[in-house]
Amino acid sequence: MDSPLVRPGFVGDREVIALNFRTAVGKTISYDQVRIDGEPAIQSKIAGGVNGYITTYAITLNVVRSVLEARPGLKTMGDIPPAAFFTERAV
């Protein structure tokens, strides 16, 4: 079984990013890959992939500040600012 998921991101009418997420069962080679077409072009391939638990922990930790600063109520990822390592804050 092989199921691709493709999601584009736009600035205005111009597509500037595409996420191609592919899951597969029964494949003999497993990896995660990131490719950036630009100057310079960058490609990274992680043999075996990144464990899903690690990536879940990482996103959870990186959104703590946004969640703590959010107003009460049920929120989705679209309701809070994007995850970031740092943000500028007024003191």
N, C-alpha and C positions, 0 to 999 in steps of 0.2 A: 504494500500500500504506500502510495506517495501522494502527499497533498500539498500543493504550493499555495501560499497566501501572498498576495502582492498588494501593497498599499503605497500610493504616491503622496508626496507633500508638495504643496505649491506656494509660491510667492506670486501673488496676482494670478495670472493665467499660465505662468511658467513653472513646469515641474522641476523642482530642485533636489528632490530626494525620493528614493524608492526603496521600500523595505520589501525584500523577497524572503519570506519565511517558509521553509520547506521542512516538513516532518516526514519521516519514513520509517517503516517497520521492515526488518529483514535485510537492510543494507549492510554490507560488510565493512564499508568505510564510513566513519562518522567524523564530522568536523563542523566547526563554526567558521564562517568566513566574512570578512568585512572588506569591501572594495570602495575606494573613494577615487572618482575620476576628477582630477584637478591638477594643479601645479604645486607641488609634485603629485603624481598619482601614487596612491598608497594601497597596498593589498596585504592583508594579514589572514592567515589560515591557521586555526588552532586545532591540531590533531586531537581527536576524541571529543572535541567540543567543550563548552563550559557547562558545568553541572547546573541544572535548573534551580536547585536550592540556593546556590551561591548567588545567582543573578536575582532571585527573589529577595534575598537578604539585602543585597546591594541597593535595589530600588527602594526597599522599605526604609533603610537607614537614610538614604538621600532625600526622602520626602518628609522626614520627621518635622523639620522646621515649618514647612508649608502646612502640614496637618495641624500642628499646634497653633498656628496663626489663623487658621480657617474659622469662619463662623460656625456655630453649632448646626448640626443637621447631617443628613445622608449626603455624601459627596461621591463623585466619580473622579477618575484621573483627569477628566476634562474640566472639572470644577476648581482644581487647585493649580498653582503655578507649576511649570515643568520642574522635574527633579534637577538639582544642580549641586555641584560641590560647594559653591559659595554664592552668596547674593550680596549686593550692596544694601546696607541698611542705614537709615537716618538715625543718628544717636540722640 
